[in-house]
Amino acid sequence: MSAPIVVVTGTDTEVGKTVVTAGLGRALTDLGVRTVAVKPVESGIDALTPEREDGAQLARATGQDTPSRAITRLGAPVAPPVAAEMENVELDDGLWTRAVLEASIGADLVLVEGAGGLLSPLTWDTTLLDLAGVWGADAVVVAANKLGVINHTRLTLAALRSAGVRPRAVVLSERLNSDASMASNAESLRRLEPDLPVLELPRLPEPVDASSALAPLAQELTA
């Protein structure tokens, strides 16, 4: 029997998806949950520091042997289909689906980290929202805790629900430069989305350090 799948998506790029996915993967593993974390496609990789790639950090967090990196790796720091055209790489969302479904065999739960925001193109015809529907996945939404996050988060939640993808939680990640809204955003979202857990995540040196803060969400996902 295949394991349930949870996609970790964001309201934008650079909002902390890798930190959340790695931290959640470690928290689940610490609970004894056999977890596999998958990054279908990653752009902006640096051949000189492969250990810093998102996919590699996810694998280390769960201790998994495979996949050990993103399924498709691209060098240019732009949207995957743009990078693929620049590098003459053919993107295959079927390959990503096969990798995710293979990971679900023998696992208790599969985490899938997207690239960019929910509707950012993974191919010119495919977004993470499309794939989440194909996989029957739930979703965790990651957003930067800053002015505007309420609107961005609720738009992302509305898109998920409209497509039949169940949101399980929102994680607000602390930004280097804070603003006056940071102290109230989480509570505002809790009032507006009373049935949805809203967690706050401080800035951390390494993604796996987020495991303790995300332990309640790990418990929720396995309940």
Secondary structure, 3 states (H helix, E strand, C coil): CECCEEEEEECCCCCCHHHHHHHHHHHHHHCCCCEEEECCEECCCCCCCHHHCHHHHHHHHHCCCCCCCCCEECCCCCCHHHHHHHHCCCCCHHHHHHHHHHHHECCCEEEEECCCCCCCEEECCEEHHHHHHHHCCEEEEEEECCCCHHHHHHHHHHHHHHCCCCEEEEEEECCCCCCHHHHCHHHHHHHHCCCCCEEEECCCCCHHHHHCCCHHHHHHHHC
